[in-house]
Amino acid sequence: MQAKIVMTRMSGDTFEETKIISFKFIKDAYTPYTYLTARIYAEESNYLSLCEISLYIGEHLVHHGLIDSLSAVTENGRKIISLISRGFTSLLCQNQIEPGLISNISINDLMNSYYELPYVTHEDNSELGYIYVKDNSTMWDGVVNLAYKYNQLYPYIQGTNCVRVTADEDPPHFTYDDAQLTESGLAYDFKRMISHFDMSDLNGDYGTYMLEDGVAVTRKIVRHKVFELDREFLQEPQEALEYRAKYAKRGYFRYFCRYSGYNGEDLCDKITFGISTAKRIGRIVVTGDSTGISTELSVYYDGFYAGGTV
């Protein structure tokens, strides 16, 4: 299996780079874009007008994004390109809308009515809700808020740049036995976890809306967060605390496996590898170098995925 990077100039012309020294592709359920770093032996002479990067692994297009940074250096007579690219959905984190309460808005309205973002698509969803846009809030903040109100899930990116606010009901299912894997294991990450939340009421008084996270407390984690009334959850104030508790322990526990190659898995596809039932994929990391291509797939157990506490 081989990987290739397709580069697009501002004119629309494209060319391929296949002499990849190394690359790392990351796709995570809690990151609203795909992420690519790569080093390449340059085959072209002019890289000044580049504006798009695509990564193919075998026949699978896994990344299409902007160029965050690119450098070209000559080492031992060979030009080496180093680049960092984020998917076009990263623009959702960099575009703001006017502050205030916006009622009767859907994902379709939010994604289609403000800015035209190149290559960014979205799930067709016209269910109405409301968002409260805070100062410096982004379009992605609005997507997150609506998604949680719809089904208490966190939105994710399907394919290269498609925003989804509901989980695919009939995703592909991948199964791996121990003989197919090079590694499997588990990992914890507690650094973001909050133990206690206290939110003020409409009068500015504290002590009305409170929540204690049992997962944090039982692990002797003491971190208190105090904040003003979150107007994004005016109809259900307690949900503001519940959402924050889930987000604070996002991805805190995961099972993972690794295998050689890449078979086209995507976020929220289902996978079975030594766990009793199929679970949705929450993180994908594909790396490649002179030794070949390797894929790591993770299943999250947290407030949003796989039912919670482990």
C-alpha positions as CSV (number, residue, x, y, z in Angstrom):
1,M,0.0,0.0,0.0
2,Q,1.2,3.4,-0.9
3,A,0.3,7.0,0.0
4,K,0.4,10.1,-2.2
5,I,-0.1,13.8,-1.6
6,V,-1.9,15.8,-4.3
7,M,-1.1,19.5,-4.2
8,T,-3.3,22.2,-5.8
9,R,-2.1,25.6,-7.0
10,M,-4.2,28.8,-6.8
11,S,-4.7,28.4,-10.6
12,G,-6.4,25.0,-10.0
13,D,-3.6,23.0,-11.5
14,T,-2.6,19.9,-9.5
15,F,0.4,17.6,-9.2
16,E,1.2,14.5,-7.2
17,E,4.0,13.9,-4.7
18,T,4.7,10.2,-4.1
19,K,8.2,10.3,-2.6
20,I,6.9,10.7,1.0
21,I,9.6,10.4,3.7
22,S,7.0,10.3,6.5
23,F,3.5,11.4,7.3
24,K,1.0,11.4,10.2
25,F,-2.7,11.7,9.7
26,I,-5.0,12.3,12.7
27,K,-8.8,12.3,12.9
28,D,-10.5,12.6,16.3
29,A,-14.1,12.7,17.2
30,Y,-13.5,15.9,19.3
31,T,-11.4,17.8,16.8
32,P,-13.5,19.4,14.0
33,Y,-11.0,18.8,11.3
34,T,-8.5,16.3,10.0
35,Y,-4.8,17.0,10.6
36,L,-1.8,16.1,8.5
37,T,1.9,16.5,8.8
38,A,4.3,15.2,6.2
39,R,7.9,15.4,4.9
40,I,8.4,14.8,1.1
41,Y,11.2,14.5,-1.3
42,A,10.2,17.3,-3.7
43,E,9.7,16.5,-7.3
44,E,8.4,20.0,-8.4
45,S,10.5,23.1,-8.5
46,N,7.8,25.7,-7.5
47,Y,5.7,25.5,-4.4
48,L,4.9,29.2,-3.9
49,S,1.4,29.1,-5.2
50,L,0.0,26.1,-3.4
51,C,-3.3,26.4,-1.6
52,E,-4.7,22.9,-1.1
53,I,-3.4,19.5,0.1
54,S,-5.0,16.1,-0.3
55,L,-3.8,12.8,1.1
56,Y,-4.6,9.5,-0.4
57,I,-3.8,6.3,1.3
58,G,-4.2,3.6,-1.3
59,E,-7.4,4.5,-3.0
60,H,-8.8,6.3,0.0
61,L,-9.0,10.1,0.1
62,V,-8.6,10.8,3.8
63,H,-7.6,14.5,4.0
64,H,-8.4,17.6,2.0
65,G,-7.3,20.8,3.6
66,L,-5.6,24.2,3.8
67,I,-1.9,24.7,4.1
68,D,-1.1,25.9,7.6
69,S,2.7,25.9,7.0
70,L,5.2,24.7,4.4
71,S,8.9,24.9,4.2
72,A,11.4,23.8,1.6
73,V,15.0,23.0,2.5
74,T,17.9,21.3,0.6
75,E,19.7,18.5,2.4
76,N,22.5,16.6,0.7
77,G,21.5,17.9,-2.7
78,R,17.8,17.0,-2.3
79,K,14.9,19.3,-1.7
80,I,12.7,18.3,1.2
81,I,9.2,19.8,1.8
82,S,7.7,19.8,5.3
83,L,4.1,20.7,5.6
84,I,1.2,21.0,8.1
85,S,-2.4,21.0,6.9
86,R,-5.8,21.1,8.5
87,G,-9.0,20.1,6.9
88,F,-11.2,22.8,5.5
89,T,-13.7,22.3,8.4
90,S,-11.1,24.0,10.6
91,L,-12.5,27.2,9.1
92,L,-15.6,26.7,11.2
93,C,-13.4,27.4,14.2
94,Q,-12.1,30.7,12.7
95,N,-15.4,32.3,11.6
96,Q,-17.6,34.2,14.0
97,I,-21.2,35.4,13.8
98,E,-22.9,38.2,15.6
99,P,-23.5,37.7,19.3
100,G,-26.9,37.3,20.8
101,L,-29.9,34.8,20.9
102,I,-30.7,33.2,17.6
103,S,-34.0,31.2,17.7
104,N,-35.6,28.9,15.2
105,I,-32.2,27.9,13.6
106,S,-31.2,24.6,12.2
107,I,-27.9,23.1,11.2
108,N,-28.9,23.8,7.6
109,D,-29.5,27.4,8.4
110,L,-26.2,27.8,10.4
111,M,-24.1,26.2,7.7
112,N,-25.7,27.8,4.7
113,S,-26.6,31.3,5.8
114,Y,-23.4,33.0,7.0
115,Y,-20.2,32.2,5.1
116,E,-19.4,30.1,2.0
117,L,-16.6,27.8,3.2
118,P,-14.7,25.9,0.4
119,Y,-15.4,22.2,0.3
120,V,-17.3,22.1,3.6
121,T,-20.5,20.1,3.5
122,H,-22.9,19.0,6.2
123,E,-25.6,16.5,7.2
124,D,-29.0,17.6,5.9
125,N,-30.8,18.5,9.2
126,S,-33.6,21.1,9.4
127,E,-34.6,20.4,13.0
128,L,-35.1,23.8,14.6
129,G,-33.4,24.9,17.9
130,Y,-31.8,28.0,19.3
131,I,-28.3,29.1,20.0
132,Y,-26.9,31.9,22.2
133,V,-23.9,33.3,20.5
134,K,-21.4,34.6,23.0
135,D,-18.7,37.2,22.3
136,N,-15.9,35.5,20.2
137,S,-18.0,32.4,19.6
138,T,-17.4,30.6,16.4
139,M,-19.6,28.7,13.9
140,W,-18.4,25.5,15.4
141,D,-19.6,26.5,18.8
142,G,-23.1,26.9,17.3
143,V,-22.8,23.4,15.7
144,V,-21.8,21.9,19.0
145,N,-24.7,23.6,20.8
146,L,-27.3,22.5,18.3
147,A,-26.0,18.9,18.2
148,Y,-26.1,18.5,21.9
149,K,-29.7,19.8,22.0
150,Y,-30.7,17.4,19.3
151,N,-29.4,14.2,20.8
152,Q,-26.8,15.0,23.5
153,L,-24.0,14.0,21.1
154,Y,-20.9,15.8,20.0
155,P,-20.7,16.6,16.3
156,Y,-17.9,15.1,14.2
157,I,-16.4,15.1,10.7
158,Q,-17.3,12.4,8.3
159,G,-15.1,11.8,5.2
160,T,-12.8,14.8,4.6
161,N,-15.0,17.8,5.4
162,C,-18.6,16.8,6.1
163,V,-20.1,17.9,9.4
164,R,-22.4,15.4,11.1
165,V,-24.6,16.1,14.1
166,T,-26.1,12.6,14.4
167,A,-24.3,9.3,14.2
168,D,-24.6,7.3,11.0
169,E,-27.2,4.7,11.6
170,D,-25.7,2.0,9.3
171,P,-21.9,2.5,9.3
172,P,-19.4,0.0,8.0
173,H,-18.3,-2.6,10.5
174,F,-14.7,-3.7,10.8
175,T,-13.5,-6.8,12.7
176,Y,-9.9,-7.7,13.6
177,D,-8.6,-10.7,15.4
178,D,-5.4,-10.8,17.4
179,A,-3.5,-12.3,14.4
180,Q,-4.3,-9.3,12.3
181,L,-3.1,-6.8,14.9
182,T,0.4,-5.6,15.7
183,E,-0.6,-4.1,19.0
184,S,-3.7,-3.5,21.2
185,G,-4.1,-1.9,24.6
186,L,-5.8,0.8,26.7
187,A,-5.0,4.3,27.8
188,Y,-6.3,6.9,30.3
189,D,-6.1,10.7,30.2
190,F,-7.4,12.6,33.2
191,K,-5.7,15.9,32.7
192,R,-8.9,17.8,31.5
193,M,-11.3,16.2,34.0
194,I,-13.3,18.6,36.3
195,S,-14.7,17.4,39.6
196,H,-17.3,20.1,40.5
197,F,-19.3,22.6,38.5
198,D,-21.2,25.6,39.9
199,M,-23.2,27.9,37.7
200,S,-25.0,31.1,38.7
201,D,-28.8,31.6,38.2
202,L,-30.5,34.5,36.5
203,N,-29.9,36.7,39.6
204,G,-26.2,36.0,39.6
205,D,-26.4,33.8,42.7
206,Y,-24.4,30.6,42.9
207,G,-25.4,27.3,44.5
208,T,-28.5,26.7,42.5
209,Y,-27.0,24.8,39.6
210,M,-24.3,22.4,40.8
211,L,-22.9,19.1,39.6
212,E,-20.3,16.7,41.0
213,D,-18.6,14.4,38.6
214,G,-18.3,11.0,40.3
215,V,-15.7,9.7,37.9
216,A,-13.3,12.6,38.9
217,V,-14.1,12.5,42.6
218,T,-13.5,8.7,42.9
219,R,-10.1,9.2,41.4
220,K,-9.2,11.9,43.9
221,I,-9.3,14.7,41.3
222,V,-10.3,18.0,42.9
223,R,-10.9,20.7,40.3
224,H,-13.8,23.3,40.8
225,K,-15.2,25.3,37.9
226,V,-17.4,28.3,38.6
227,F,-19.1,30.2,35.8
228,E,-21.9,32.6,35.0
229,L,-25.3,31.4,33.7
230,D,-24.9,29.8,30.3
231,R,-27.6,31.3,28.2
232,E,-27.1,28.6,25.6
233,F,-29.1,26.3,27.9
234,L,-31.7,28.7,29.3
235,Q,-34.5,26.2,28.8
236,E,-32.6,23.4,30.6
237,P,-29.9,25.1,32.8
238,Q,-28.7,21.8,34.4
239,E,-27.8,20.6,30.9
240,A,-25.1,23.3,30.8
241,L,-23.3,21.5,33.7
242,E,-23.9,18.1,32.3
243,Y,-22.5,19.1,28.9
244,R,-19.4,20.6,30.5
245,A,-18.8,17.5,32.6
246,K,-19.0,15.3,29.5
247,Y,-16.7,17.5,27.5
248,A,-14.1,17.8,30.4
249,K,-13.7,14.0,30.4
250,R,-13.8,13.5,26.6
251,G,-11.7,10.6,25.6
252,Y,-10.5,10.0,29.1
253,F,-10.5,6.2,28.5
254,R,-9.9,4.3,25.3
255,Y,-9.2,0.9,23.9
256,F,-7.0,0.9,20.9
257,C,-5.5,-1.4,18.3
258,R,-2.9,-1.2,15.6
259,Y,-2.4,-3.0,12.3
260,S,-0.3,-2.7,9.2
261,G,-1.9,-0.8,6.3
262,Y,-5.1,1.1,6.2
263,N,-8.6,-0.3,5.4
264,G,-10.6,2.9,5.0
265,E,-12.1,3.3,8.5
266,D,-13.8,6.6,9.4
267,L,-15.1,8.2,12.6
268,C,-18.2,6.5,14.0
269,D,-17.7,3.4,11.9
270,K,-18.0,0.3,14.1
271,I,-15.1,-1.9,15.1
272,T,-14.7,-5.2,17.0
273,F,-11.3,-6.2,18.3
274,G,-11.4,-8.3,21.5
275,I,-14.3,-6.3,23.0
276,S,-17.6,-8.0,23.4
277,T,-19.7,-5.9,21.0
278,A,-19.1,-3.5,18.2
279,K,-18.2,0.0,19.3
280,R,-17.9,3.3,17.3
281,I,-14.4,4.5,16.3
282,G,-13.5,7.7,18.1
283,R,-9.9,8.3,16.9
284,I,-7.9,7.4,13.8
285,V,-4.1,7.8,13.5
286,V,-2.3,6.7,10.4
287,T,1.4,6.9,10.1
288,G,3.7,6.1,7.2
289,D,7.5,6.0,6.6
290,S,10.1,3.8,4.9
291,T,8.9,0.8,6.9
292,G,5.3,1.0,5.7
293,I,1.9,2.3,6.8
294,S,0.3,1.7,10.2
295,T,-3.1,2.5,11.5
296,E,-4.2,3.0,15.1
297,L,-7.9,2.9,15.9
298,S,-9.4,3.9,19.2
299,V,-12.8,3.3,20.9
300,Y,-13.7,5.9,23.5
301,Y,-15.5,5.3,26.7
302,D,-16.6,8.6,28.1
303,G,-19.7,10.8,28.4
304,F,-20.4,10.9,24.7
305,Y,-19.3,7.4,23.5
306,A,-19.9,3.8,24.5
307,G,-22.1,4.5,27.4
308,G,-19.9,6.3,29.9
309,T,-18.0,5.1,32.9
310,V,-15.2,2.6,32.9
